Amino acid sequence: MKNLPLEEKGKIGFLIAGTQKGGTTALSAYLKTHPEICMAQRKEVHFFDNETYFRTREVDYSNYHSFFNPKPCHLLLGEATPIYMYWRDAPKRIWVYNPNIKIIILLRNPGERAFSHWNMERRRNADSYTFWDAIQRTQGRCREALPYQHRVYSYIDRGFYAEQLRNIWRYFKKERVLVLKTDELQQQPNRTLRRVCSFLEVGNIQNFKPGNIHSTTYVSFMTKREKEYLKGVFEYDIKELECMLGWDCSEWLD
């Protein structure tokens, strides 16, 4: 079925909902060049994870819609806020807003994701601990945010993808959720973007040329001890994810 004209649709049609440090910036930038797609004026709108907007029974979506400035050529609106996948109440809120919305998720090796996340917080001067000390303290630090999820120190917690995906599937049919590996976007960007466009029911981007959006300089490198520790932490969840998606994630445990 073709996408309806924007004025008939009236609501945001898709979200890039995760995972943080999983390639969402690159995918958002690629889709921003699509002539039929209007992406939000800023990446990471943070609407469905903002508790302030959901304190009342009637949610005012006008603030959310103000981040979009569609043109007549645009058939579809979308945005990328990778915490939506991790924020426990976000999938239900998204479903209430638009049960027909489509969700795109990029999943990265959770150990590498954790290390990239920590590097980002170090560059922001938000965490003074070494990576080893940070991942040893993550459980206690995340408790500080209860009953919500921790936005900063959730290095390990965000990497338990299976439960996050189950939470999304509680509200959305599997055919409305496209789950991809970050490696696919990095190694086969043209093929992956064609899959995304097919999922969104828009044409392919003509003359698409992927840029070097993934490149990031780390403040340090992960040690063998840290890698082995994280493999042990994530092994069960990775195997569960393989069963859920029919994937082979053995490279995440190599």
Backbone torsions as a table, in degrees:
resi	resn	phi	psi	omega
1	MET	NA	134.5	-179.6
2	LYS	-71.8	152.8	175.7
3	ASN	-66.6	140.3	177.1
4	LEU	-73.3	152.8	173.8
5	PRO	-55.6	150.8	-174.3
6	LEU	-56.4	-40.9	-175.9
7	GLU	-66.8	-24.5	177.4
8	GLU	-84.3	-25.6	-177.5
9	LYS	-80.0	-56.3	172.5
10	GLY	77.2	-10.0	-177.5
11	LYS	-134.1	162.4	177.8
12	ILE	-63.5	133.9	-171.8
13	GLY	-97.1	-19.6	178.1
14	PHE	-154.7	157.6	178.3
15	LEU	-132.8	139.5	164.7
16	ILE	-94.3	103.6	-165.1
17	ALA	-101.7	3.0	179.5
18	GLY	162.4	175.6	-6.4
19	THR	-96.9	159.0	176.2
20	GLN	-58.7	138.7	-177.4
21	LYS	63.4	29.6	-178.0
22	GLY	-114.0	8.5	-179.5
23	GLY	103.5	12.4	-177.7
24	THR	-68.0	-32.1	178.2
25	THR	-64.4	-43.7	179.4
26	ALA	-64.1	-48.4	-178.4
27	LEU	-62.6	-40.8	178.0
28	SER	-61.6	-42.5	179.9
29	ALA	-65.2	-39.4	178.7
30	TYR	-63.6	-46.7	-177.4
31	LEU	-68.8	-23.7	178.6
32	LYS	-65.2	-22.1	179.5
33	THR	-86.4	-4.6	-178.1
34	HIS	-75.6	128.2	-175.8
35	PRO	-67.0	-17.6	-178.1
36	GLU	-101.1	-2.8	-174.3
37	ILE	-114.8	133.4	173.1
38	CYS	-108.8	109.9	175.1
39	MET	-86.8	156.5	177.8
40	ALA	-56.9	153.0	-176.2
41	GLN	-68.0	-15.7	171.5
42	ARG	-138.0	149.4	174.4
43	LYS	-77.1	146.9	-179.9
44	GLU	65.3	73.4	177.9
45	VAL	-68.9	-31.8	178.6
46	HIS	57.1	53.1	177.1
47	PHE	-92.0	-52.0	-172.2
48	PHE	-77.3	-7.6	173.9
49	ASP	-106.6	7.1	-179.4
50	ASN	-95.7	107.7	-175.0
51	GLU	-62.6	-25.4	-178.6
52	THR	-59.8	-38.2	-177.3
53	TYR	-72.6	-15.8	-171.8
54	PHE	-116.8	25.0	178.8
55	ARG	-80.8	-19.7	-179.2
56	THR	-111.7	160.7	-178.7
57	ARG	-64.6	-41.1	179.8
58	GLU	-95.6	113.5	-178.6
59	VAL	-86.4	133.0	177.6
60	ASP	-92.5	109.9	-177.5
61	TYR	-90.1	1.6	-176.7
62	SER	-62.9	-36.0	177.4
63	ASN	-63.2	-41.7	178.8
64	TYR	-61.1	-48.2	-177.0
65	HIS	-67.9	-20.2	-178.9
66	SER	-68.3	-14.1	179.5
67	PHE	-81.4	-1.3	-176.9
68	PHE	-117.7	138.4	179.1
69	ASN	-131.9	70.7	-174.1
70	PRO	-70.3	150.9	175.2
71	LYS	-106.0	166.1	-178.3
72	PRO	-55.6	-28.5	-177.9
73	CYS	-76.7	-14.3	-175.3
74	HIS	-80.8	130.1	178.6
75	LEU	-105.1	-14.8	-171.2
76	LEU	-147.5	136.5	176.0
77	LEU	-108.2	142.6	178.2
78	GLY	-152.9	164.1	176.6
79	GLU	-152.0	164.3	-177.1
80	ALA	-126.1	109.3	173.1
81	THR	-131.7	96.8	-169.0
82	PRO	-67.8	-12.5	178.1
83	ILE	-75.9	-13.9	-178.6
84	TYR	-56.9	-38.4	179.8
85	MET	-63.4	-37.3	-174.7
86	TYR	-86.2	-30.6	-175.8
87	TRP	-73.8	116.0	-165.9
88	ARG	-57.7	-38.0	-176.9
89	ASP	-87.2	-8.7	-174.5
90	ALA	-63.7	-46.3	-178.6
91	PRO	-56.9	-42.1	178.7
92	LYS	-64.5	-43.0	179.7
93	ARG	-63.0	-39.2	178.0
94	ILE	-64.2	-43.1	179.7
95	TRP	-62.5	-41.8	177.8
96	VAL	-62.1	-40.1	179.7
97	TYR	-66.0	-48.6	-178.2
98	ASN	-155.3	97.0	-178.8
99	PRO	-65.9	-13.0	179.9
100	ASN	-99.4	6.6	-179.7
101	ILE	-65.4	152.5	175.7
102	LYS	-106.4	145.2	-174.4
103	ILE	-124.2	131.3	176.9
104	ILE	-113.2	133.0	-179.3
105	ILE	-129.9	130.9	173.6
106	LEU	-108.8	127.9	-179.0
107	LEU	-116.2	130.8	-178.7
108	ARG	-113.1	154.5	170.9
109	ASN	-42.3	117.7	-171.3
110	PRO	-63.8	-29.1	176.2
111	GLY	-68.2	-45.2	176.9
112	GLU	-64.7	-37.2	178.3
113	ARG	-61.8	-44.0	179.9
114	ALA	-60.8	-42.9	-178.5
115	PHE	-67.4	-40.8	177.5
116	SER	-63.9	-40.4	177.8
117	HIS	-60.7	-47.5	-179.9
118	TRP	-61.9	-42.8	178.5
119	ASN	-59.0	-39.8	178.2
120	MET	-62.2	-44.9	-179.5
121	GLU	-68.0	-33.6	175.8
122	ARG	-64.4	-42.9	178.8
123	ARG	-63.5	-30.2	178.2
124	ARG	-84.1	-1.2	-175.4
125	ASN	60.0	31.9	-179.9
126	ALA	-94.8	-10.2	-179.4
127	ASP	-144.9	122.0	-178.0
128	SER	-94.6	-7.9	-177.9
129	TYR	-77.2	152.2	168.2
130	THR	-65.4	164.2	-179.0
131	PHE	-61.4	-42.6	-179.8
132	TRP	-60.4	-47.0	179.7
133	ASP	-65.7	-36.5	-178.9
134	ALA	-64.9	-42.9	-178.5
135	ILE	-75.4	-21.7	174.3
136	GLN	-74.1	-28.2	-176.3
137	ARG	-98.4	-1.2	-169.3
138	THR	-60.7	-37.9	-177.9
139	GLN	-64.4	-46.5	179.6
140	GLY	-65.8	-38.7	-179.3
141	ARG	-68.9	-36.0	179.4
142	CYS	-68.2	-26.7	177.7
143	ARG	-62.7	-26.1	-178.1
144	GLU	-62.2	-23.8	-176.0
145	ALA	-93.0	-7.2	-177.5
146	LEU	-54.1	142.3	9.7
147	PRO	-85.3	9.5	-179.4
148	TYR	-100.1	178.9	177.5
149	GLN	-90.9	154.0	-178.0
150	HIS	-84.3	127.3	-176.8
151	ARG	-77.8	-26.5	-172.0
152	VAL	-104.2	-52.8	-168.7
153	TYR	-94.7	18.1	-176.6
154	SER	-85.5	46.7	-176.8
155	TYR	-58.9	-45.8	-178.8
156	ILE	-87.2	-43.6	-173.3
157	ASP	-57.0	-38.3	-178.9
158	ARG	-69.3	-17.3	-177.4
159	GLY	-86.0	-3.5	175.2
160	PHE	-85.8	84.7	-170.4
161	TYR	-74.3	-31.0	-171.7
162	ALA	-58.3	-49.3	-178.6
163	GLU	-67.9	-36.3	177.9
164	GLN	-63.7	-40.6	179.0
165	LEU	-69.0	-39.8	176.5
166	ARG	-60.1	-38.7	179.5
167	ASN	-63.4	-38.0	177.0
168	ILE	-69.1	-42.6	-179.6
169	TRP	-67.8	-18.8	175.6
170	ARG	-62.0	-28.4	-174.6
171	TYR	-111.1	-25.6	-175.1
172	PHE	-123.4	138.1	175.2
173	LYS	-63.2	149.1	-175.0
174	LYS	-60.7	-30.4	-179.3
175	GLU	-71.2	-10.1	177.3
176	ARG	-98.5	4.5	-178.8
177	VAL	-125.1	118.7	177.4
178	LEU	-103.2	118.5	-179.1
179	VAL	-111.6	124.9	-177.1
180	LEU	-127.1	157.4	171.3
181	LYS	-87.1	140.4	175.7
182	THR	-56.5	-39.1	-179.9
183	ASP	-58.0	-34.3	179.8
184	GLU	-64.3	-41.8	179.6
185	LEU	-67.5	-36.9	-178.7
186	GLN	-73.7	-42.9	-172.6
187	GLN	-90.4	-29.7	-179.3
188	GLN	-133.7	63.5	-173.3
189	PRO	-61.8	-39.4	-178.7
190	ASN	-65.1	-47.8	-179.8
191	ARG	-63.3	-43.2	-178.4
192	THR	-65.3	-41.1	-179.9
193	LEU	-66.6	-33.5	175.4
194	ARG	-63.4	-39.0	176.3
195	ARG	-62.4	-42.0	-180.0
196	VAL	-64.0	-45.4	-179.4
197	CYS	-64.2	-39.1	176.9
198	SER	-63.1	-42.5	178.6
199	PHE	-61.3	-39.6	-178.9
200	LEU	-83.6	-5.6	179.4
201	GLU	62.1	44.0	172.6
202	VAL	-126.0	163.9	179.2
203	GLY	-69.7	164.4	177.1
204	ASN	-71.9	153.5	176.5
205	ILE	-75.1	123.7	-179.6
206	GLN	-77.0	140.3	177.7
207	ASN	55.6	39.8	-178.8
208	PHE	-69.6	130.6	177.1
209	LYS	-129.4	107.1	-178.8
210	PRO	-64.8	141.4	177.9
211	GLY	-100.5	175.3	-179.5
212	ASN	-89.9	61.0	-175.7
213	ILE	-81.0	-20.0	-174.5
214	HIS	-77.8	-17.8	-170.2
215	SER	-68.0	127.2	177.8
216	THR	-141.5	138.6	176.9
217	THR	-91.3	124.6	-179.9
218	TYR	-89.0	151.7	178.9
219	VAL	-79.4	-17.5	176.8
220	SER	-160.9	-178.2	179.6
221	PHE	-118.7	151.0	-179.1
222	MET	-73.9	135.5	179.8
223	THR	-84.5	164.5	178.0
224	LYS	-61.5	-39.9	179.0
225	ARG	-60.9	-43.0	179.8
226	GLU	-65.7	-41.7	178.7
227	LYS	-61.4	-47.1	-178.2
228	GLU	-65.7	-38.2	178.4
229	TYR	-61.6	-45.9	-177.6
230	LEU	-69.4	-33.1	174.6
231	LYS	-59.7	-43.0	178.0
232	GLY	-64.7	-38.7	179.7
233	VAL	-64.8	-42.4	-171.1
234	PHE	-97.4	-5.9	-171.3
235	GLU	-55.9	-48.8	-177.4
236	TYR	-63.1	-43.9	-178.4
237	ASP	-65.4	-38.2	179.0
238	ILE	-63.2	-43.4	179.9
239	LYS	-67.0	-35.5	176.1
240	GLU	-65.3	-40.9	178.7
241	LEU	-63.5	-39.3	177.3
242	GLU	-57.4	-43.2	179.2
243	CYS	-66.6	-39.5	-177.8
244	MET	-67.2	-38.5	-172.6
245	LEU	-106.5	-9.2	-175.1
246	GLY	70.5	28.3	-177.7
247	TRP	-94.1	161.6	166.6
248	ASP	-110.8	108.9	-179.2
249	CYS	-111.3	26.6	-176.7
250	SER	-59.8	-28.3	179.8
251	GLU	-66.4	-21.9	177.3
252	TRP	-73.6	-17.4	-178.0
253	LEU	-110.9	2.5	179.4
254	ASP	-68.7	NA	NA
